Amino acid sequence: MTSNGDTVATRLTGVGLSAVAVIGLRGPRSAKCVQECFVPATNVHAEMLAGQVRYGTWKSSPDGPGESIVLTPMHDGSFEIHGHGGEAAVSAILASLNDRCVQSVDETAWRNPDSILSSEAELVLQRCVTSQQAAIALDQVRGELVQWCKRWIERIGKSQSTDQSLPNQQILLEEFQDEVQTLVSNGQRGVRLTEPRRMVLAGPPNVGKSSLMNQIVGYRRSITHDAAGTTRDVLQCDTVIAGVPVRMSDTAGIRETDHLTEAGASIEREGIRRASVAIETADLLLVVCQPSTLNQLEAFRHSLPIPDQTLVVEVLNKADLIGEEPSSTAKTIEHQTIASSEEDPGVAKLMETLASHLVSTLPPRCSPVPICKRQLDLAEQLCVAHSLSDANTKLRQLLTGVAP
């Protein structure tokens, strides 16, 4: 663990073959290290100003070999050392700094010496592709989880310093664990912040799943035809709904295949197997039917391998044909209804429903949210903290990334 009083250095550019590498140097001893190791190419002795670029040589000793570098003082008092990208050159500069009691740290510790939570959030923020995702990650970059940890560390510290009675400490521990339960619930969604949500269309053959997928994404991704079994594989496409990245899957129609010839059945059975696999991993499942299959909807749904946590939306497609199917009108229709016409406003209503469900899979704004596996694992450990002292230890580990 480092503190603001340490002098630290890190490689700011990626490891590997490159023409140029950048080393960051900051801390109370950084200016002295520059004075001892940097030999400017010209005899200019004026004070170096922030943003001013100086070319010269970096030497670990006055008489030893050196590395050609460009040195830039930064506005926060740190320095950037730009040199050859080879590993030997970078290692030589870092070694010269280590000899002068400068601590080498990784980029995470460099970004935030007091807490790695904001740094981990910055890495997640870089992978966000929508403003909805980025806003949630930015809340954590700005310190929502950091402040939550610090607030509880302070409260626990005060309770221990005032020697509160055991019952009072137990009440505080229970209050803490209630908040941690919410934290874990948010974190289970937070660790998937940058992943697209998996939305799967399933149903009997020829109920219009492929046409519906095309309407949702706004272009003809799936081939459509009146013949049953047109879709034999799982077709995927990526889109965004209400700021949530979505990976949609159009699956083969699910039906009994015993009546088919062996040549046709083997292909269709494989398509149905793949459809079942897609359903098992879905975050949001659209079970599609049409008036002729509406009475079988409940039985069909129960035949699917739907995980308990999967959100399910039932869609009555081709609803304008309901008058042609008298047997289906006996059932009260409480589903999203879509007419055959691609201009039907039923699609807009369906999109509102999908948006509502998808947004609910994101963690809340302006709240502490674990957004990587390390954070979630420690939050889950906090749920079973057996004392305030144990909670305090795990909180500090969550905040700093350093095990006691």
C-alpha angles and dihedrals in degrees: 000000000000131000135202088265094062126093107227140177134194141172105255096189125069122275114254142062111335140143095235135026126193123213121194120214125185142152139076094302097045096095091049091050090052090049092052099042108029119085110186118222092232131045094250110138098177117129112274112245127209111275093016113133119220125186120207147103130298113216130182089205132015094247099036132091119280144206122239108240145163113230123204124183111214129218093250092058095260126118134228117211112200113195145142113318096227117115093236093058094046092047092050093053093046090047091054089053093047088054087059094053095264113147118226111223136177121255093261093059090043093056095051118008094185099049135009092203094088091044092052088049090053090056090052091046090057090059096049114111101185134051089238091060093040093053091057093047090046090056087061093044087055090053112262093141092035092056092046090055093046092048092055094043088055094047093048091046092053093049091052095045093052091049095233118198119266094252091053091049089050091053090051091048091052091050089050093050091049089058091045090056088058090045091054092047090053091045094055086063094035096061087059094047096117096039119099113246113247111237116182130191112210135169145112119309120285099013092123103263093143093047090049091051090052091051093050096050094038100236139065101274095148128051111240130202138157091241116097116245097032091137108062101162136039107271116200137194135169125234140151124244120185090342093308118118109232132193106204123202124198107201136198116269111266116229142127112288101189092104094055126094113261093249093056097034096058092057094044093046089055090050090051091048090053090047089055091051090051091049091052091058098040123125091191123022123197108201103200126199137157131218093273091056099035095103090055094049098100094048091045092051092050089053092060123093094239116169116228093244095052116109112228128204118185114213125196102205125194088024091166087072094061092102089060091058107059093175091061096055092070089073118080106242112225097157135104103274124212124184123215092253112094089218094058113128089225087087091058090052090049090051090054090053093047091048091053093050094045095048088053089062090064122083117252125271123249093019134108107268129176104224104180135048095255091055094046093047091054092044089055089051089053088059090067098040104143096202142013089255091055090047091050092052093050092045091056090048090051090048099045105023090231120121115223 
